[in-house]
Amino acid sequence: MLSFASRGIAEAAWPSGRLRNSIAASLRGARFSTLKATSPSSESGAESGRPPWVWRKLQGWFGFEVPLSSPLAGVPAPEAATATPRPSGCRVSFLDNGVRVVTPVNASPKAHSANDLVTSFGVYFNAGSRYEDLFTAGSTHALETLAFRSATLERSRFRLAQDIERTGGSVGCAAARESIAFTGECLRDAAPELINLVCEAAVRPQLMAYGEVSAALDDGIRAELQDALKVIEYEQEHAMGKDTQLQLVEALHATAYQGNTLGKL
């Protein structure tokens, strides 16, 4: 009963008459010829001179098939969407203190609509391991490890973490051979507060007061440095010690620059 109903629906939906029969016969002949030419011995239906039973069943249900390249009758052709062009590139400006501000401008309307409520920013310093000497070797890695994990001149470690969590944003620090980046991302309404916190952690860490305030403060700074050294030792043993790709990159730099500037680990 279901097969008869399906066939009736198909006959009502597709064109009927002599045109339908001729198209169906042509498609059946073409499909049978293709199957016979490609795999004459793999199908029992092909050996007996008949198309496979699955194709015969489908042909009985639908009669013929319409290629996707043919327009549907009575269906208007869709119009291509036109996107409003937006300026792209970067806008560079300078603050009164000489800090350079680079603002990217995205030309994608989708990117604008998706990121209108989110602000991403970064504070970049022209510093890194290539500028280290024998006395400051490893300081870049230590600064990266201490970022947002140590106190500043205005806030304790706990208060800094609490204020960052209050904004609902995320922060991070990444150090390389030629740069150190303090980054943040949050909702646009909380951007001014998070930018202030990231800049404070970047330019006013408690390390700046070492040896200038009190012995108790110096002890606290030394304790933070000891914690950072433990983290670095763990990373060296478990991360870099097992990452052969990272070891290869470091070895290539050390060989190419022979321990100078970019060749420093």
C-alpha positions as CSV (number, residue, x, y, z in Angstrom):
1,M,0.0,0.0,0.0
2,L,2.8,2.4,0.8
3,S,4.6,1.7,-2.4
4,F,1.5,2.4,-4.4
5,A,0.9,5.6,-2.5
6,S,4.5,6.7,-3.0
7,R,4.3,6.0,-6.7
8,G,1.1,8.0,-7.0
9,I,2.7,11.0,-5.3
10,A,5.7,10.7,-7.6
11,E,3.5,10.5,-10.7
12,A,1.6,13.6,-9.5
13,A,4.7,15.5,-8.8
14,W,6.7,14.8,-12.0
15,P,5.7,15.6,-15.6
16,S,3.5,12.9,-17.2
17,G,2.9,11.6,-20.6
18,R,5.1,10.8,-23.6
19,L,7.9,13.2,-22.5
20,R,8.2,11.5,-19.1
21,N,8.3,8.0,-20.5
22,S,11.0,9.0,-23.1
23,I,13.2,10.6,-20.4
24,A,12.8,7.6,-18.1
25,A,13.7,5.2,-20.9
26,S,16.8,7.2,-21.9
27,L,18.0,7.4,-18.3
28,R,17.5,3.7,-17.8
29,G,19.4,2.9,-20.9
30,A,22.2,5.2,-20.0
31,R,22.5,3.9,-16.5
32,F,22.4,0.2,-17.7
33,S,25.1,0.9,-20.3
34,T,27.3,2.5,-17.7
35,L,27.0,-0.3,-15.3
36,K,27.5,-2.9,-18.0
37,A,30.7,-1.1,-19.2
38,T,32.3,-0.6,-15.8
39,S,31.5,-3.8,-14.0
40,P,29.9,-6.4,-16.1
41,S,30.8,-9.3,-13.9
42,S,30.2,-7.8,-10.4
43,E,26.4,-7.5,-10.6
44,S,24.2,-10.5,-11.2
45,G,21.7,-8.2,-12.9
46,A,24.3,-7.0,-15.4
47,E,25.1,-10.6,-16.3
48,S,21.5,-11.3,-17.1
49,G,21.1,-8.2,-19.2
50,R,19.1,-6.3,-16.7
51,P,19.9,-3.3,-14.4
52,P,20.5,-3.9,-10.7
53,W,17.4,-4.4,-8.7
54,V,18.0,-1.2,-6.6
55,W,18.0,0.9,-9.7
56,R,14.9,-0.8,-11.0
57,K,13.2,-0.2,-7.7
58,L,14.1,3.5,-7.7
59,Q,13.0,3.9,-11.3
60,G,9.7,2.3,-10.4
61,W,9.1,4.8,-7.6
62,F,10.3,8.1,-9.2
63,G,10.3,7.4,-13.0
64,F,13.3,9.7,-13.8
65,E,15.6,12.0,-12.0
66,V,16.3,15.8,-12.6
67,P,19.9,17.0,-12.7
68,L,20.9,19.6,-10.1
69,S,22.1,21.9,-13.0
70,S,18.6,22.3,-14.4
71,P,16.4,25.1,-13.0
72,L,13.1,24.0,-11.4
73,A,10.0,25.0,-13.1
74,G,8.1,27.8,-11.4
75,V,10.9,28.5,-8.9
76,P,12.5,31.9,-9.4
77,A,16.3,32.0,-9.6
78,P,17.9,33.4,-6.4
79,E,19.6,36.7,-6.5
80,A,23.2,37.0,-5.4
81,A,23.7,38.8,-2.1
82,T,25.7,42.0,-2.2
83,A,28.0,42.8,0.7
84,T,28.6,46.4,1.7
85,P,32.3,47.0,1.3
86,R,34.1,48.2,4.4
87,P,37.5,49.6,4.8
88,S,40.3,47.2,5.7
89,G,43.8,47.6,7.0
90,C,45.2,49.2,10.2
91,R,44.9,52.6,11.7
92,V,48.0,53.8,13.5
93,S,48.0,56.6,16.1
94,F,50.3,57.8,18.9
95,L,49.5,58.7,22.5
96,D,51.1,61.7,24.2
97,N,53.6,59.4,26.0
98,G,54.8,58.0,22.6
99,V,53.0,54.7,22.8
100,R,52.0,53.5,19.3
101,V,48.4,52.3,19.0
102,V,47.6,50.0,16.1
103,T,43.8,49.4,15.5
104,P,42.9,46.8,12.9
105,V,39.9,47.4,10.7
106,N,38.1,44.3,9.5
107,A,36.4,44.4,6.1
108,S,34.2,41.4,6.7
109,P,30.6,42.3,7.6
110,K,30.2,38.9,9.4
111,A,33.3,39.7,11.6
112,H,31.9,43.1,12.5
113,S,28.5,41.7,13.5
114,A,30.0,38.8,15.5
115,N,32.7,40.9,17.3
116,D,30.8,44.1,17.9
117,L,30.4,43.1,21.6
118,V,33.9,41.8,22.2
119,T,37.2,43.7,22.5
120,S,40.6,42.0,22.0
121,F,43.8,43.9,22.7
122,G,47.4,43.4,23.4
123,V,50.4,45.3,24.9
124,Y,53.6,44.5,23.0
125,F,57.1,45.2,24.0
126,N,60.2,45.2,21.9
127,A,62.0,42.8,24.2
128,G,62.9,39.1,24.2
129,S,65.6,36.5,24.7
130,R,67.7,37.9,21.8
131,Y,68.4,41.0,24.0
132,E,69.6,39.0,27.0
133,D,73.2,38.7,28.1
134,L,74.9,36.2,30.4
135,F,73.6,38.0,33.5
136,T,70.0,38.3,32.3
137,A,69.7,35.0,30.5
138,G,66.3,33.4,31.2
139,S,64.7,36.7,32.4
140,T,62.2,36.8,29.5
141,H,60.9,33.3,30.4
142,A,60.6,34.4,34.0
143,L,58.7,37.5,33.2
144,E,56.3,35.4,31.1
145,T,55.8,33.0,33.9
146,L,55.2,35.8,36.5
147,A,52.7,37.7,34.4
148,F,49.3,37.9,36.2
149,R,50.6,35.5,38.8
150,S,52.5,38.1,40.9
151,A,51.6,41.3,42.7
152,T,51.8,44.8,41.2
153,L,52.7,48.0,42.9
154,E,49.0,48.7,43.4
155,R,47.4,45.3,43.9
156,S,48.3,42.0,45.6
157,R,48.3,38.8,43.6
158,F,44.9,37.8,45.0
159,R,43.3,41.2,44.3
160,L,44.7,41.3,40.7
161,A,43.2,37.9,40.0
162,Q,39.9,38.9,41.6
163,D,39.6,42.2,39.6
164,I,40.3,40.4,36.3
165,E,37.7,37.8,37.1
166,R,35.2,40.6,37.9
167,T,35.5,41.9,34.3
168,G,34.6,38.5,32.9
169,G,37.6,38.6,30.5
170,S,40.6,36.5,29.9
171,V,44.3,37.5,29.9
172,G,47.6,36.0,28.9
173,C,51.3,36.6,28.3
174,A,53.5,35.2,25.5
175,A,57.2,35.8,25.2
176,A,59.3,35.2,22.1
177,R,62.8,36.0,20.9
178,E,61.9,39.5,19.8
179,S,58.7,40.5,21.7
180,I,56.7,40.1,24.9
181,A,52.9,40.4,24.6
182,F,50.3,40.9,27.3
183,T,46.9,40.2,25.9
184,G,43.3,40.4,27.0
185,E,39.8,39.8,25.7
186,C,36.5,40.8,27.2
187,L,33.1,42.3,26.5
188,R,33.3,45.8,25.2
189,D,31.7,47.4,28.2
190,A,34.5,46.0,30.5
191,A,37.3,46.8,28.1
192,P,38.5,50.1,29.9
193,E,38.9,48.3,33.2
194,L,40.6,45.2,31.8
195,I,43.0,47.3,29.7
196,N,44.0,49.2,32.9
197,L,44.7,45.9,34.7
198,V,46.7,44.4,31.8
199,C,48.8,47.6,31.5
200,E,49.4,47.6,35.3
201,A,50.6,44.0,35.2
202,A,52.8,44.8,32.3
203,V,54.5,48.0,33.3
204,R,54.1,48.2,37.1
205,P,55.0,44.7,38.5
206,Q,56.1,44.4,42.1
207,L,59.6,43.4,40.8
208,M,60.3,47.0,40.2
209,A,60.3,47.7,43.9
210,Y,62.9,45.1,44.8
211,G,65.5,46.5,47.2
212,E,63.7,49.8,47.5
213,V,60.9,49.4,50.0
214,S,61.5,46.8,52.7
215,A,63.1,43.5,53.5
216,A,59.6,41.9,53.8
217,L,58.7,43.0,50.3
218,D,62.0,41.6,49.0
219,D,61.3,38.3,50.6
220,G,57.9,38.2,48.9
221,I,59.4,38.9,45.5
222,R,62.1,36.2,46.0
223,A,59.3,33.7,46.9
224,E,57.5,34.6,43.7
225,L,60.7,34.1,41.7
226,Q,61.3,30.7,43.3
227,D,57.7,29.7,42.3
228,A,58.4,30.9,38.8
229,L,61.6,28.9,38.6
230,K,59.8,25.7,39.7
231,V,57.3,26.3,36.9
232,I,60.1,26.8,34.4
233,E,61.9,23.7,35.4
234,Y,58.7,21.7,35.1
235,E,58.1,23.1,31.6
236,Q,61.7,22.4,30.6
237,E,61.5,18.8,31.8
238,H,57.9,17.8,30.7
239,A,57.1,20.1,27.8
240,M,60.3,21.0,25.9
241,G,62.0,17.7,27.0
242,K,59.3,15.7,25.2
243,D,58.5,18.0,22.3
244,T,60.9,17.0,19.5
245,Q,59.5,19.6,17.1
246,L,60.3,22.4,19.6
247,Q,63.7,21.0,20.2
248,L,64.4,20.9,16.4
249,V,63.3,24.6,16.1
250,E,65.6,25.6,19.0
251,A,68.5,23.6,17.6
252,L,68.1,25.2,14.1
253,H,68.1,28.7,15.6
254,A,71.1,28.0,17.7
255,T,73.0,26.6,14.7
256,A,72.0,29.3,12.3
257,Y,72.9,32.2,14.7
258,Q,75.6,30.5,16.7
259,G,74.4,31.6,20.1
260,N,74.0,35.3,19.1
261,T,70.8,37.3,19.1
262,L,68.1,35.0,17.6
263,G,70.2,31.9,18.4
264,K,69.7,32.3,22.1
265,L,67.2,29.8,23.7
